[in-house]
Amino acid sequence: MERKVVHPYHVGSVEINYNSKSKTFEVTGRFFLDDMENGLSKKYGGSFHFNDEKYKAKLNESLQKYCQEYFKLKTDNKFLK
């Protein structure tokens, strides 16, 4: 009897552009909302819903903490804020 192992497959992308006029990085992330909601829920507990305005402050705070921990840019051997 053949046994199948199911592994979830999650896809996302991040695009980073440097704006020379403002001297800033512009970061665009594209993810499936349900994957982000589930991931944030596992990491920080509670419910997260992108399409519900009452979760906006909680989402922004959690996304900021998540990005500070997992998304880092480095230039001249120094991490950027």
Contact map, one row per residue, 1 for C-alpha under 8 A:
111000000000000000000000000000000000000000000000000000000000000000000000000000000
111100000000000000000000000000000000000000000000000000000000000000000000000000000
111110000000000000000000000000000000000000000000000000000000000000000000000000000
011111000000000000000000000000000000000000000000000000000000000000000000000000000
001111100000000000000000000000000000000000000000000000000000000000000000000000000
000111110000000000000000000000000000000000000000000000000000000000000000000000000
000011111000000000000000000000000000000000000000000000000000000000000000000000000
000001111100000000000000000000000000000000000000000000000000000000000000000000000
000000111110000000000000000000000000000000000000000000000000000000000000000000000
000000011111000000000000000000000010000000000000000000000000000000000000000000000
000000001111100000000000000000110000000000000000000000000000000000000000000000000
000000000111110000000000000011110000000000000000000000000000000000000000000000000
000000000011111000000000000011100000000000000000000000000000000000000000000000000
000000000001111100000000001111000000000000000000000000000000000000000000000000000
000000000000111110000000001110000000000000000000000000000000000000000000000000000
000000000000011111000000111100000000000000000000000000000000000000000000000000000
000000000000001111100000111000000000000000000000000000000000000000000000000000000
000000000000000111110011110000000000000000000000000000000000000000000000000000000
000000000000000011111111110000000000000000000000000000000000000000000000000000000
000000000000000001111111000000000000000000000000000000000000000000000000000000000
000000000000000000111110000000000000000000000000000000000000000000000000000000000
000000000000000000111111000000000000000000000000000000000000000000000000000000000
000000000000000001111111100000000000000000000000000000000000000000000000000000000
000000000000000001110111110000000000000000000000000000000000000000000000000000000
000000000000000111100011111000000000000000000000000000000000000000000000000000000
000000000000000111100001111100000000000000000000000000000000000000000000000000000
000000000000011110000000111110000000000000000000000000000000000000000000000000000
000000000000011100000000011111000000000000000000000000000000000000000000000000000
000000000001111000000000001111100000000000000000000000000000000000000000000000000
000000000001110000000000000111110000000000000000000000000000000000000000000000000
000000000011100000000000000011111011000000000000000000000000000000000000000000000
000000000011000000000000000001111111000000000000000000000000000000000000000000000
000000000000000000000000000000111111100000000000010000000000000000000000000000000
000000000000000000000000000000011111110000000000000000000000000000000000000000000
000000000100000000000000000000111111111000000000000000000000000000000000000000000
000000000000000000000000000000111111111100000000000000000000000000000000000000000
000000000000000000000000000000001111111110000011110000000000000000000000000000000
000000000000000000000000000000000111111111000001000000000000000000000000000000000
000000000000000000000000000000000011111111100000000000000000000000000000000000000
000000000000000000000000000000000001111111111001000000000000011000000000000000000
000000000000000000000000000000000000111111111111000000000000000000000000000000000
000000000000000000000000000000000000011111111000000000000000000000000000000000000
000000000000000000000000000000000000001111111000000000000000000000000000000000000
000000000000000000000000000000000000000111111100000000000000010000000000000000000
000000000000000000000000000000000000000111111110000000000000000000000000000000000
000000000000000000000000000000000000000010011111000000000000000000000000000000000
000000000000000000000000000000000000100010001111100000000000000000000000000000000
000000000000000000000000000000000000110110000111110000100110000000000000000000000
000000000000000000000000000000000000100000000011111100100010000000000000000000000
000000000000000000000000000000001000100000000001111110110010000000000000000000000
000000000000000000000000000000000000000000000000111110000000000000000000000000000
000000000000000000000000000000000000000000000000111111110000000000000000000000000
000000000000000000000000000000000000000000000000011111110000000000000000000000000
000000000000000000000000000000000000000000000000000111111000000000000000000000000
000000000000000000000000000000000000000000000001110111111110000000000000000000000
000000000000000000000000000000000000000000000000010111111111000000000000000000000
000000000000000000000000000000000000000000000000000001111111100000000000000000000
000000000000000000000000000000000000000000000001000000111111110000000000000000000
000000000000000000000000000000000000000000000001110000111111111000000000000000000
000000000000000000000000000000000000000000000000000000011111111100000000000000000
000000000000000000000000000000000000000000000000000000001111111110000000000000000
000000000000000000000000000000000000000100010000000000000111111111000000000000000
000000000000000000000000000000000000000100000000000000000011111111100000000000000
000000000000000000000000000000000000000000000000000000000001111111110000000000000
000000000000000000000000000000000000000000000000000000000000111111111000000000000
000000000000000000000000000000000000000000000000000000000000011111111110000000000
000000000000000000000000000000000000000000000000000000000000001111111111000000000
000000000000000000000000000000000000000000000000000000000000000111111111000000000
000000000000000000000000000000000000000000000000000000000000000011111111000000000
000000000000000000000000000000000000000000000000000000000000000001111111000000000
000000000000000000000000000000000000000000000000000000000000000001111111100000000
000000000000000000000000000000000000000000000000000000000000000000111111110000110
000000000000000000000000000000000000000000000000000000000000000000000011111000111
000000000000000000000000000000000000000000000000000000000000000000000001111111110
000000000000000000000000000000000000000000000000000000000000000000000000111111110
000000000000000000000000000000000000000000000000000000000000000000000000011111000
000000000000000000000000000000000000000000000000000000000000000000000000011111100
000000000000000000000000000000000000000000000000000000000000000000000000011111110
000000000000000000000000000000000000000000000000000000000000000000000001111011111
000000000000000000000000000000000000000000000000000000000000000000000001111001111
000000000000000000000000000000000000000000000000000000000000000000000000100000111
